[in-house]
Amino acid sequence: MKKRTIKKVRAIIYDIKNGEFYFLILRRILRWKGWEMLKETLEKKETSFEALKRGIKEETKLKNFEIIKSLDKEEKWTFRGINYSIVDTFLVRADMSQKISLKQEIVEHDKYEWVDRETAIKKLTWPKTKKLLEKLEINGK
């Protein structure tokens, strides 16, 4: 029997203040505990872009954000017998002074932080996400 695969998109949400880059990280409490970048599961017949916009609105309630570009980064893993696949990763700029709310029907995250790259890399749980952020270039930085 073929294992099912859950397809996801990931958002690297950032802002720039005083020439410094800050990244939004979320503390996950549903199914596992740790820090991550925003991820959203694709629904049937939904594009990556549509899932990304829906996920940002549902999981953070951010209203003003700009999808800068697709990074064309995929990732696969298996967790508790289920295959997962990040089918795309997007770079998203948002104003970190906006109010964020993590309240939703099923609570996935209980805390968020805007942190510099070094802090994000230290706090993020998954090595592949840390590596992605380490190598990420935004406007040549």
N, C-alpha and C positions, 0 to 999 in steps of 0.2 A: 504494500500500500504506500503510495506516494505521500510524503509529508506535505502539509500545506505550507505555503509561503505567504507571509504577511509583508506587503510592500509599504514602504514609508518614504517620506521626504524629510530632509533635515534643513533647518534654518540656522545660519550663523548670523545672529542679529548683533549689530554693533552701532556705536555712535562715536563721534570724535569731539572731545572737549579739551580746549587749550592745547591742541596738537597731539593729544594722546588718544589712543584707541581704547574703547571699553566694550566689553562683550557681555551679553545677557546670558547668564547660566541659571538653570533651574534645578532645584533639589527634588529629586524623584522619591516618591514614597509608595507608589503602586507597583507591585510585583518584585521590585528590588529597590534598594536604597543607595543613593549617590547623586552626583552632579552630572548634568548633561546639557547639551544644546537642545533647543526645541525640535521635536520630531512629531510627525503626524502620519497616521495611517491613511492610505488611499482607499476611498470607497469605490464601489463598482462604477465603471464608466467615468471616473473622475481623472482629470489630468494631474500631473505633478504640481503644476502651477496653481490649479484650483485647490488642491489639498493643502498646499503651502499657505495660501491666503486664508482658507477656512481655519487651519490649525493655529495660525498667529492670532486670529480674532477670538477663537474659542479658548485657547490656553492662556493667553495673556491679556486679552481685551484691548490690545494696542489698536488705536484707530489710524494713526498716521505713521505709515512706514513705506519704504520704497524698495522694491525688489530690484537689486542692482544687476545681478546676473546669476546664471547657473554656473556652478563650478565643475559640472560634469564629473562628480565624484560619486562612485557607488561603493557600497560596503555590504558584506554578507556575514551572518553569524547564525548559530543555532542556540536557542535558550529553552530549557525545559521541553525538549523534543519538538520545538516549532522552529522552522526556518524563517529568518527575517532578512529582508533586503532593503537597504536604502537605495532607492532608484535614482535619486538626485539630491544634491546639496546646493542650497541657494545662499547667496550673500544678500543680506537685508539690512538696510540702514533705517534706524528708528531714533526718535528723540528720547533720550533717557530720562528727561524730565516728565514724560507722560506717566499717568497713573497706570499701574499694572494690577490686574486682579487675577488670581489663580483659581478663583471659585468656578467650579463647573459641576455638572451632575455627578460624574465620577472623578474624584480628586486624584490627580496624578502627581502633582507637585505641591509642596507646602511652603516653599520659600524660593525667592529669586534674588540675584545680586547682579549688579553691573560691576565688572571687575576688569582690571588691565589684563593684557595677554598673559603675562607671567603668572599671575594669580589664577587665571582661568585654567592654564595648563596644569598647575599644581592641584587644583580642586577637581577637575574633570575626572570621572571614574574610569572611562574606557581608553586604553592606550591608542587605539586608532583615531579617536576624536582628538586626543592630545596632539598626536602627530600631524593631523590635518591642520590644527590651529598653529602649530609651530611653523609649518611650511607656507601658511596662507600669506599671500601678498595682496594688500589693498592699496591701490594708488602708489605702487612702488615701495610700500613699507612692510 
